[in-house]
């Protein structure tokens, strides 16, 4: 029996506005950059979406680095929707932030500081580091729920395997919550960062491809990992400059309080 111990660390939470554009997943273009009638949450503004797709292709080809794009038009014509569609098309880790003039005037900070913070929230960087991870296929998840409400926190066991070995890990409340948040189930191949406790779903195991599970067209099938469950691996973290500022300010506060 192996105990899965994770360092106590608070994840940075990103507060996003949920509203009229929360359903957008892209620009709704086909492979030749022609706009579909209804696709990826987009409808209408065919010419504008096609033009945005051309700009998007230039960004992917590295031909527009360091330049800005100005979208002009009347209120409600889809400028923010197209901007968000471009960000979504570049990848889920592409930062996107919205800011209106009224927000700047209502914030309890200078306008320059508010604009600078908004810009830094929109600039992402990738940080490479080597870390200890646990990577394997989920065999079983057992959650022991307290019989009486208000009793001790939930505990459980997680069984992971590779092609060479199988191990049972003890779970605490934080890990159980993280597994539930990522909707991890038997047959998923996952990676757990031992330092932060972050869980990443890599896909479904090929051995479960014939199961009659509720799987959509986006389901990705991967091979069961081989070798040891625990290994050192180079991982890439995507963060914004603002998140780095928050981390640095917390460290300065801790040092200043000692």
C-alpha positions in Angstrom: 0.0 0.0 0.0 1.4 3.4 -1.0 0.3 6.7 0.4 0.0 9.5 -2.1 1.3 12.6 -0.3 1.0 16.0 -1.9 2.3 19.3 -0.7 -0.3 21.8 0.5 -0.5 24.5 -2.1 -3.2 26.8 -3.1 -4.0 26.9 -6.8 -4.5 30.3 -8.5 -8.1 30.6 -9.4 -9.0 32.5 -12.5 -12.3 34.4 -12.2 -13.9 34.8 -15.6 -17.1 36.5 -16.6 -19.8 34.0 -17.6 -22.3 35.6 -20.0 -23.3 36.0 -23.6 -20.0 34.5 -25.0 -19.5 31.5 -22.7 -20.7 29.1 -25.4 -18.1 30.1 -28.0 -15.5 27.5 -28.9 -14.0 28.9 -32.0 -14.6 30.8 -35.2 -16.8 28.1 -36.9 -14.6 27.8 -40.0 -13.9 24.8 -42.1 -10.4 23.6 -43.3 -10.4 26.1 -46.1 -11.3 29.0 -43.8 -14.9 29.2 -45.1 -17.4 30.1 -42.4 -20.1 27.5 -41.6 -23.6 28.7 -41.1 -23.8 27.5 -37.4 -20.6 26.1 -35.8 -18.7 26.3 -32.5 -21.2 28.7 -31.1 -20.9 31.1 -34.0 -23.7 32.3 -36.4 -23.7 35.2 -38.8 -20.9 37.7 -39.6 -19.5 35.3 -42.2 -17.1 37.8 -43.8 -15.7 39.0 -40.5 -15.2 35.5 -39.3 -13.4 34.6 -42.5 -11.1 37.7 -42.2 -10.4 36.7 -38.6 -9.5 33.2 -39.8 -6.9 34.6 -42.2 -5.4 36.6 -39.3 -5.5 33.4 -37.2 -3.6 31.5 -39.8 -1.0 34.3 -39.9 -0.6 34.0 -36.2 -0.1 30.3 -36.3 2.5 30.8 -39.1 4.4 33.3 -36.9 3.9 36.2 -39.4 2.1 38.6 -37.2 4.1 38.4 -33.9 4.1 41.6 -31.8 1.2 43.2 -33.6 -2.3 44.1 -32.5 -5.7 43.7 -34.2 -8.4 46.3 -34.1 -12.0 45.2 -34.5 -14.4 48.1 -35.1 -18.2 48.1 -35.3 -21.5 49.0 -33.7 -22.3 47.5 -30.2 -23.7 44.0 -30.4 -22.3 43.2 -33.8 -20.0 40.4 -32.5 -16.6 42.0 -32.0 -16.0 40.4 -28.6 -17.4 37.1 -29.8 -14.9 37.0 -32.7 -12.0 38.0 -30.5 -12.9 35.1 -28.1 -13.3 32.7 -31.0 -9.8 33.6 -32.2 -8.4 32.9 -28.7 -10.3 29.6 -28.4 -9.0 28.5 -31.8 -5.4 29.1 -30.7 -5.8 26.6 -27.9 -7.5 26.3 -24.5 -4.4 27.7 -22.7 -4.5 30.9 -24.7 -5.4 33.7 -22.2 -8.3 35.9 -22.9 -9.6 38.8 -20.8 -12.5 41.3 -21.3 -12.5 44.8 -19.9 -15.0 47.6 -20.4 -14.6 51.3 -19.9 -17.1 51.4 -17.1 -15.1 48.8 -15.2 -12.0 50.9 -15.3 -13.8 53.9 -13.8 -15.4 51.8 -11.1 -12.3 50.1 -9.9 -10.5 51.3 -6.8 -7.2 51.7 -8.5 -5.6 54.1 -11.0 -6.7 53.7 -14.7 -3.1 53.0 -15.7 -2.7 50.2 -13.1 -6.1 48.7 -14.2 -5.0 48.7 -17.9 -1.6 47.3 -17.1 -3.1 44.5 -15.1 -5.6 43.7 -17.9 -2.7 43.6 -20.4 -0.6 41.3 -18.2 -3.7 39.0 -17.8 -3.7 38.6 -21.6 -0.1 37.7 -22.1 0.8 34.0 -21.5 4.1 32.4 -21.0 5.1 28.7 -21.0 7.4 27.5 -18.2 9.3 24.2 -18.7 10.4 22.3 -15.6 11.2 18.7 -14.6 8.9 17.3 -12.0 7.9 14.1 -10.3 4.7 12.7 -11.7 2.6 9.6 -11.3 1.2 8.4 -14.7 -1.0 5.3 -15.2 -4.3 3.9 -16.2 -7.1 4.1 -13.5 -8.1 0.5 -12.6 -10.5 1.5 -9.7 -11.5 4.4 -7.5 -13.0 3.6 -4.1 -14.4 6.5 -2.0 -15.2 5.9 1.7 -18.0 8.3 2.6 -18.6 9.1 6.3 -21.8 7.5 7.6 -22.7 10.6 9.7 -22.8 14.1 8.2 -20.2 16.4 9.7 -17.9 13.5 10.5 -14.3 13.1 9.3 -13.4 14.0 5.7 -13.9 11.5 2.9 -11.0 9.1 2.3 -10.5 6.5 -0.5 -8.2 4.5 -2.6 -7.0 4.9 -6.2 -5.6 1.9 -8.1 -3.3 2.8 -11.0 -1.4 0.5 -13.3 1.1 0.5 -16.1 2.0 -2.4 -18.4 4.6 -3.5 -15.8 3.1 -2.8 -12.4 -0.1 -1.9 -10.4 -0.2 0.1 -7.1 -2.9 1.2 -4.7 -2.7 4.8 -3.4 -4.5 6.2 -0.3 -6.5 9.4 -1.1 -7.3 12.4 1.0 -10.2 14.8 0.7 -8.3 17.2 -1.7 -7.3 14.4 -4.1 -10.9 13.1 -4.1 -12.2 16.5 -4.9 -9.6 16.9 -7.7 -10.6 13.5 -9.2 -14.2 14.5 -9.1 -13.6 17.8 -10.7 -11.8 16.2 -13.6 -14.5 13.5 -13.9 -11.8 10.7 -13.7 -13.2 7.2 -14.0 -12.0 3.7 -14.4 -10.2 3.3 -17.8 -8.9 6.8 -17.9 -5.1 7.4 -18.3 -4.1 10.2 -16.0 -1.0 12.0 -14.8 -0.7 13.5 -11.3 1.9 16.2 -10.5 3.2 15.2 -7.0 4.3 18.7 -6.1 1.0 20.5 -6.9 -1.5 17.7 -7.0 -2.8 18.7 -10.4 -4.5 15.9 -12.3 -4.4 15.8 -16.1 -6.5 13.4 -18.1 -4.4 12.1 -21.0 -7.3 10.1 -22.6 -9.1 6.7 -22.4 -7.1 3.5 -22.5 -7.3 1.6 -25.8 -8.2 -1.5 -23.8 -11.5 0.2 -22.9 -12.4 1.3 -26.5 -15.0 -1.5 -26.8 -16.7 -0.6 -23.6 -20.3 0.8 -23.9 -19.4 4.0 -22.0 -20.9 7.4 -22.8 -18.2 8.7 -25.1 -18.4 11.6 -27.5 -16.6 12.1 -30.8 -13.9 14.1 -29.0 -12.8 11.1 -26.9 -9.1 10.5 -27.2 -7.7 7.0 -26.9 -4.1 6.4 -25.7 -1.9 3.5 -24.8 -1.5 2.3 -21.2 1.8 3.8 -20.0 4.8 1.4 -19.5 7.5 1.2 -16.9 7.3 2.7 -13.4 4.2 4.5 -12.3 6.3 7.3 -10.7 8.8 9.0 -13.0 10.5 12.3 -13.6 9.2 14.2 -16.7 9.5 17.5 -18.3 6.2 19.4 -18.1 5.1 22.7 -19.5 3.0 25.1 -17.4 1.1 27.9 -19.1 0.6 31.0 -16.9 -0.1 34.7 -17.5 2.2 37.5 -16.5 -0.5 38.6 -14.0 -0.4 35.2 -12.3 3.3 35.5 -11.9 2.8 38.9 -10.4 0.4 37.4 -7.9 2.8 34.6 -6.9 5.7 37.1 -6.5 3.5 39.5 -4.4 2.5 36.6 -2.1 6.2 35.5 -1.6 7.1 39.1 -0.8 4.3 39.3 1.7 5.4 36.1 3.4 9.0 37.2 3.6 7.9 40.6 4.9 5.8 39.0 7.6 8.6 36.8 8.9 
